[in-house]
Amino acid sequence: MPKINLDAIPQANTTGYPPPFDVPVKARWYRRLAPVTGLADFGVTHCVLKPGAWSSQRHWHDGEDEFLVMLSGEAMLIEDDGRHVLRAGDCAAWPKGNTNGHHLINDSAADCAFIVVGGGTRTGGGYSDIDMLFTADSRFVHKDSTPYGTEPK
């Protein structure tokens, strides 16, 4: 496989999170590397967090393993047991089914970058700090299974 030219792959900062959960990730920029490189059995994402940005809401996956490698800068890993600084070269892993909610927050004054690799079966998962789950078909629902966007007015 030839060297991947990251600059040739457009960055995105979209999210499917419903408001107000989308706000903390607005300064998260990512490139999905697996589709453009032909990888089909696992996902790979290159992510840059601007100062103040979150990687995601604090979450876990029922059927997917997740592995992260910090490339540059510094981010705060938030998990059930507290806060842990991650710097270039640091790694973190979350086996599928483990409900240790996790995410990164860039509390520094400079960008940070990392690679996330995930694999398994998208069966759903949840969010530790908010009333939200995600489904196998990528929908967001309340913990009582009510879909977002269908709340009474």
N, C-alpha and C positions, 0 to 999 in steps of 0.2 A: 504494500500500500504506500503510495507516495505521501510525502509530508503534507499535512493539512495546513492550508493557508487560512488562518482564522479571519484575517481581514477580508477575505473573499466571501465569508458567510455573514449575511446580515444579522445584526442584533435586533432583538425585540424586547419590549418591556410590557407586553400585554399580560393580563391575568383574567381568569374566569371567576375570581372571587367576587361575590356580591358586595355592594357597599354595606357597611363602611370598612369591610375587611380588606378591600383592595388598596386602601390608602398607603399602608406601610411598605408595600412592594412597588410603588410607582417609580422608584429610583433603582430598581433591580433590572439589569440588562443581561440577557442570556442568548446563547446560540445553541440550538439543538444539533449536536454533531452526528448522532447516529443516522438520521435519515440521509444526510448529504454524503456520508461515507459508505453507505450500503450496509451498515450494521443492522441486524434485525432481531437478535435475541436479547439485547439489553439496550437501555438508553444511556446516552452520555450528554451532559450539558456543561457548557463552559459558562460561568456566571460571574458578573462583575456587580458588586454592590457599591453604589456611591455612598458618601458619608450620610449616616442616618437611615439608610435603607435596610429593610428586612429581606431575607431570602424567601420567606413564606410566613404564613401563620404557623404556630407551633403545632406539629402534626406527627402522625405515625401511619405506617402502611400495614394492612392486614396480610397481603400476599406478595409484597415486593421487598427485596433487600435493597439497602441504600449504602453507598460508600462515597466518602468525600475526601478530596485531597486539596489542601490549601496551597495556592500557587504564589500569591503575593499579598502584601498588606497584612492587616490584622482584623479579626472579627471575633465577636463574643458568641460562643455557642451556648444556647439556653436549653437546658434539659430539665427533667423532673428533679434531679438532685442539685441544680444550681447553675451557675455561670462558669464557663471555662474559656480562657483565651486561646484562640487558634492563630498560628502564624505560619508563614511559608514552610512547607515540608510536613506540617502536622496533618494527621489523618483521623477520620472518625467513621464509625460503622454502626448501622442499625439493622439487625436481622428482621425479616418479615415476622409479623405477629407480635413483636415487642411494642408495647404501648408507651414507651418512653418518648413523650412528645419532644420534638427538637426543631430548632431553627437557628439561623445566624442573624445577628444584628451588627451592622458596621457602626460602632460607636466612635471610630477614629475620624481624623480630619482628611484622610486620603482614601482613594478607592482600594478595595480588596478584590481578589479574584480567586476562584476555586473551580474544580471539576467535580461533578457529581455523576456517579455511575449507579444505575438502578436496573434490577432485573427481577423477573418473577411474573406473577399473574396479577393484573390490576383487579383486585377483588373489593377494594374500598379501603377506608381508613377513617381516621378522626382527627379532631383538633382539641388539644388539651385545654385551652383557655377560653374558647368561645363555643357557642351553641351551633356547631356545624360538623357534619360528616361529609365524606365524598364517597360516591358510589362507583361500582365497577364500570358504569357507562359515563363517568366523568361529570355527574350532576352533583350539585351541592344541596344538601338537605339539612334541616334542623335535626337535633338528636331524637326527636319524636317522629322522624321520617317525613315531616311536612316539607315539601320543596320550597326553596327560597323563591320569592316572587309571587307566592300564592297566599301571603298573609292577609288576614282581613284588614280592610282599610278603616 
